[in-house]
Amino acid sequence: MGQKVNPHGLRVGVIKDWNARWYADKKNFGDQLVEDRQIREFILKKTDEIVKANAKNNAGKKPIDETRTNVAGISDIIIERKDASTIKLIIRTGSPALVIGSKGASLAALRTAFEKKFGKGKDNFKVSIDVEDIKNRDANATLVAQNIAAQLESRVSFRRAMKRAMSQAMKMNIKGIKTMCSGRLGGAEIARSETYHEGTIPLQTLRADIDYGFAEANTTYGRIGVKVWIYNGEIIPEKKNKGEGGEA
């Protein structure tokens, strides 16, 4: 079981929390679930547009390649709702300065665009956006996967890209890392998968804090999928007293 499913989903309620934190009745649940996906796609796309525009307008900076995606290094977007008109977004990124911008200009532009798109027809619509810094980018599975994918698009050998990323991650005092690339590796006619790992990756152990990331590289030979698992150690769940929340 642990070898197949998403490690985060398997551990929700044990040592992991949901990335969407809200409650809705049966009538509105589907609409809000679809809107969550639209919100995440919008944040990633709009952030890319703002960051690329800022780099283009700044004469001292080198323009960012238009084909690159997630240039701000966003790992997670957590959505919290009090009601249909009050939304809180928590953006976890390895480059908070790019998301916030000079004097908060980029973040303000993102908030304005968000309110314009998702606030239509909603009375007293409010959105707050918090930006959290990821201190160790080399130990975040999503960012490592995106880094490998970017190297593959730049025609770096997949073995070199995977081993370089694993070497950098192991320097961050993690317990183990596994990487997998699938597709027409090296331009081969037949697609295949190759996996490398260092340290231990106990996927079956629910108390094991395993970070999982996925990215895709669009190469001239086709699309290559990149998966990364990072083991950070064990988290011991807190034991609840028998009398807690009810009668003993």
C-alpha positions as CSV (number, residue, x, y, z in Angstrom):
1,M,0.0,0.0,0.0
2,G,2.7,2.5,1.0
3,Q,4.6,1.8,-2.2
4,K,1.7,2.9,-4.5
5,V,-0.2,5.7,-2.9
6,N,0.7,9.4,-2.4
7,P,2.7,9.4,0.9
8,H,1.0,12.7,2.0
9,G,-2.5,11.3,1.5
10,L,-1.7,8.1,3.4
11,R,-0.6,10.1,6.4
12,V,-3.4,12.7,6.6
13,G,-4.9,12.5,10.1
14,V,-1.9,10.7,11.5
15,I,1.1,13.1,11.1
16,K,0.0,15.3,8.1
17,D,-2.7,17.9,7.8
18,W,-5.0,18.8,4.9
19,N,-4.0,21.3,2.2
20,A,-7.6,22.5,2.1
21,R,-9.1,23.4,5.4
22,W,-12.8,24.1,5.3
23,Y,-16.2,22.5,5.7
24,A,-19.1,22.6,3.3
25,D,-22.5,21.0,3.1
26,K,-23.4,18.5,0.4
27,K,-24.9,21.2,-1.9
28,N,-21.7,23.3,-2.0
29,F,-19.0,20.8,-1.5
30,G,-18.4,20.0,-5.2
31,D,-18.3,23.6,-6.3
32,Q,-15.7,24.5,-3.6
33,L,-13.6,21.5,-4.4
34,V,-13.4,22.5,-8.1
35,E,-12.7,26.1,-7.1
36,D,-9.8,24.9,-4.9
37,R,-8.2,23.4,-8.0
38,Q,-8.9,26.6,-10.0
39,I,-7.4,28.7,-7.2
40,R,-4.1,26.8,-7.2
41,E,-3.8,26.9,-11.0
42,F,-4.5,30.6,-11.0
43,I,-2.0,31.4,-8.3
44,L,0.8,29.5,-10.1
45,K,0.0,31.1,-13.5
46,K,-0.5,34.6,-12.2
47,T,2.6,34.5,-10.1
48,D,4.6,33.4,-13.1
49,E,3.2,36.3,-15.2
50,I,4.0,38.9,-12.5
51,V,7.5,37.7,-11.8
52,K,8.4,37.5,-15.5
53,A,6.9,41.0,-16.1
54,N,9.0,42.4,-13.2
55,A,12.2,40.8,-14.6
56,K,11.5,42.1,-18.1
57,N,10.8,45.7,-16.8
58,N,13.9,45.7,-14.6
59,A,16.9,46.7,-16.9
60,G,19.4,45.3,-14.4
61,K,18.0,41.8,-14.3
62,K,18.2,39.1,-16.9
63,P,14.8,38.3,-18.4
64,I,13.3,34.9,-17.4
65,D,12.8,32.3,-20.0
66,E,9.1,32.5,-21.1
67,T,8.8,28.7,-21.3
68,R,9.7,28.2,-17.6
69,T,6.9,27.6,-15.1
70,N,6.7,28.1,-11.3
71,V,9.6,30.5,-11.4
72,A,8.9,31.6,-7.9
73,G,9.5,28.1,-6.5
74,I,6.0,27.6,-5.0
75,S,5.8,24.2,-3.2
76,D,2.3,24.3,-1.5
77,I,-0.8,26.4,-1.6
78,I,-2.9,25.9,1.5
79,I,-6.5,27.1,1.3
80,E,-8.6,28.0,4.4
81,R,-12.2,29.1,4.3
82,K,-14.4,30.5,7.1
83,D,-17.3,30.8,4.7
84,A,-17.9,31.2,0.9
85,S,-16.8,34.9,1.0
86,T,-13.7,34.7,3.3
87,I,-10.6,32.9,2.0
88,K,-7.1,32.7,3.5
89,L,-4.3,31.5,1.3
90,I,-0.9,30.3,2.6
91,I,1.8,30.2,-0.1
92,R,4.9,28.1,0.8
93,T,7.8,29.1,-1.5
94,G,11.5,28.9,-1.7
95,S,11.7,32.5,-3.1
96,P,9.4,34.7,-1.0
97,A,11.0,37.9,-2.4
98,L,9.7,37.1,-5.9
99,V,6.2,36.5,-4.7
100,I,6.0,39.6,-2.4
101,G,7.9,41.9,-4.8
102,S,9.4,45.4,-4.1
103,K,7.5,46.9,-1.2
104,G,4.8,44.2,-1.5
105,A,3.8,45.3,-5.1
106,S,3.7,41.8,-6.6
107,L,1.7,40.4,-3.7
108,A,-0.8,43.3,-4.0
109,A,-1.2,42.7,-7.7
110,L,-1.8,39.0,-7.1
111,R,-4.5,39.8,-4.4
112,T,-6.2,42.3,-6.8
113,A,-6.3,39.8,-9.6
114,F,-7.5,37.1,-7.3
115,E,-10.4,39.2,-6.0
116,K,-11.4,40.2,-9.5
117,K,-11.6,36.6,-10.7
118,F,-13.0,34.8,-7.7
119,G,-15.0,37.6,-6.0
120,K,-17.6,38.0,-8.7
121,G,-21.2,37.7,-7.3
122,K,-20.0,37.3,-3.7
123,D,-20.9,40.0,-1.1
124,N,-18.2,41.2,1.2
125,F,-15.6,39.0,-0.4
126,K,-12.3,39.0,1.5
127,V,-9.0,37.3,0.8
128,S,-5.8,37.3,2.8
129,I,-2.5,35.9,1.4
130,D,0.3,34.8,3.7
131,V,3.8,33.9,2.3
132,E,5.9,31.3,4.1
133,D,9.6,30.8,3.4
134,I,11.0,27.3,2.7
135,K,14.4,27.6,4.3
136,N,15.9,24.4,2.8
137,R,15.0,24.3,-0.9
138,D,17.2,21.3,-1.5
139,A,15.3,19.3,1.1
140,N,11.8,20.0,-0.3
141,A,10.5,17.2,-2.5
142,T,8.4,19.4,-4.8
143,L,11.2,21.9,-5.4
144,V,13.7,19.1,-6.0
145,A,11.5,17.5,-8.6
146,Q,11.0,20.8,-10.3
147,N,14.7,21.4,-10.3
148,I,15.4,18.0,-11.9
149,A,12.7,18.7,-14.5
150,A,14.2,22.1,-15.3
151,Q,17.6,20.4,-15.9
152,L,16.1,17.8,-18.2
153,E,14.5,20.6,-20.3
154,S,18.0,22.2,-20.5
155,R,19.3,18.9,-22.0
156,V,21.3,17.8,-18.9
157,S,21.7,14.0,-18.6
158,F,18.9,12.6,-16.4
159,R,21.4,10.5,-14.4
160,R,23.5,13.6,-13.7
161,A,20.5,15.7,-12.7
162,M,19.1,13.0,-10.4
163,K,22.4,12.3,-8.6
164,R,23.3,16.0,-8.3
165,A,19.9,16.7,-6.7
166,M,20.2,13.7,-4.3
167,S,23.7,14.8,-3.3
168,Q,22.6,18.3,-2.5
169,A,19.6,17.0,-0.5
170,M,21.7,14.6,1.6
171,K,23.8,17.6,2.7
172,M,20.7,19.0,4.4
173,N,20.8,16.2,7.1
174,I,17.8,14.3,5.7
175,K,17.5,10.5,6.4
176,G,17.0,9.4,2.8
177,I,15.9,10.3,-0.7
178,K,14.5,8.5,-3.7
179,T,14.1,9.9,-7.2
180,M,12.4,8.4,-10.3
181,C,12.3,9.6,-13.9
182,S,9.9,8.0,-16.4
183,G,9.6,8.5,-20.1
184,R,11.9,8.5,-23.2
185,L,15.1,8.9,-21.2
186,G,18.0,10.2,-23.2
187,G,15.8,10.2,-26.3
188,A,15.4,6.4,-26.3
189,E,12.7,4.9,-28.6
190,I,11.2,2.8,-25.8
191,A,10.1,4.6,-22.6
192,R,11.3,3.3,-19.3
193,S,11.7,4.3,-15.7
194,E,14.9,4.7,-13.7
195,T,15.2,5.0,-9.9
196,Y,18.0,6.0,-7.6
197,H,18.0,6.3,-3.8
198,E,20.2,7.1,-0.9
199,G,19.5,6.4,2.8
200,T,16.2,4.9,3.9
201,I,12.7,5.5,2.7
202,P,10.2,3.7,5.0
203,L,7.0,4.2,2.9
204,Q,5.0,1.7,4.9
205,T,5.7,3.4,8.3
206,L,2.9,6.0,9.0
207,R,4.9,7.9,11.6
208,A,7.7,8.4,9.0
209,D,7.7,12.1,7.8
210,I,8.0,11.6,4.1
211,D,7.8,14.5,1.7
212,Y,6.6,13.7,-1.9
213,G,7.0,15.8,-5.0
214,F,6.1,15.5,-8.7
215,A,7.0,17.5,-11.8
216,E,7.0,17.1,-15.6
217,A,9.7,18.0,-18.0
218,N,8.7,18.9,-21.6
219,T,11.6,17.8,-23.7
220,T,12.0,17.5,-27.5
221,Y,11.5,13.7,-27.2
222,G,8.3,14.0,-25.2
223,R,7.2,14.5,-21.6
224,I,9.3,13.0,-18.7
225,G,7.8,12.5,-15.3
226,V,9.9,13.2,-12.2
227,K,9.0,11.9,-8.7
228,V,10.9,12.6,-5.5
229,W,10.5,11.1,-2.0
230,I,12.4,12.6,0.9
231,Y,12.5,11.0,4.4
232,N,13.0,13.6,7.2
233,G,12.7,11.3,10.2
234,E,9.9,10.0,12.4
235,I,7.1,12.0,14.0
236,I,5.6,10.4,17.1
237,P,1.8,11.3,17.1
238,E,0.5,12.7,20.4
239,K,-1.5,10.2,22.4
240,K,-5.0,11.4,23.4
241,N,-6.3,10.7,26.9
242,K,-9.3,8.4,27.1
243,G,-11.4,11.0,28.9
244,E,-10.6,13.8,26.4
245,G,-13.5,15.0,24.4
246,G,-16.1,12.9,26.3
247,E,-16.8,10.8,29.3
248,A,-14.0,8.6,30.7
